[in-house]
Amino acid sequence: MEKRVELEKRGKNPADIKELNLDNCRSTNIVGLTDEFENLETLSLINVGLTSLKGFPKLPNLKKLELSDNRISGGFDILETSPKLAYLNLSGNKIKDVESLESLKSFKYLRHLDLFNNEATSIHNYREKIFSMLPNLKYLDGFDPEDCEVEESEVEAEEEEVNGNGEEESNEEESSDEDDEMDDSVDLGVVYSENLDELSDEGDYEAGEEEDDVEEEDDDVLDSSQDAPPSSAKGKKRKREEGDDN
């Protein structure tokens, strides 16, 4: 299995992989699959020969897990590190009783469970017991509690619901950040507005002073022009005085 994991990675960073298919690789337990696949959403381990889920990593974003045609009989509590699990296929395994599935109660998003071709399905009122034990479950072996078959559109709707619940917290954080940014922008706007008002008042004051200075200068010029006799008058007076002397 370890070699198959490396092959399926195709040189990618494990954290960037969202879907991984390890069907038909032979191993009795999980090897080569680590916590580094933190964003993995779909994992398929069909017909691998697993006898247990020993070594199953922590996959916090896992939503769909295919484990059909193996030899697993229990130990599903190890899957609790994948709380977003919504689809679990355990058909064709060695599950003998309903009690071995009690650990699945902790999965609040689990909507689809397949147990076809397990000994537990032959137990009297098997379906009623499973739906009673797992109240959030909507489909068992492809049928709802009223024996209506699941439709593809409903599966897609369920996946969207899980995605929405998973992203709700991050959306709230983004909304909070946006509100903070808006508050900051409002505060800055008030500051800018006040500064502009102050600059405008100072500009008006300086402009007023300049106008007053200009008016005073004009008045001084007028006064000086009125007191001083015209140059032409002075010239005529000198000529008259010279004429009289002659």
Salt bridges, closest charged atoms under 4 A:
GLU6 OE2 - LYS9 NZ 3.46
GLU8 OE2 - ARG4 NE 3.07
GLU8 OE1 - ARG10 NH2 3.86
GLU41 OE2 - LYS63 NZ 3.46
ASP147 OD1 - ARG127 NE 3.50
GLU158 OE1 - ARG111 NE 3.44
GLU158 OE2 - LYS138 NZ 2.98
GLU161 OE2 - ARG111 NH2 3.50
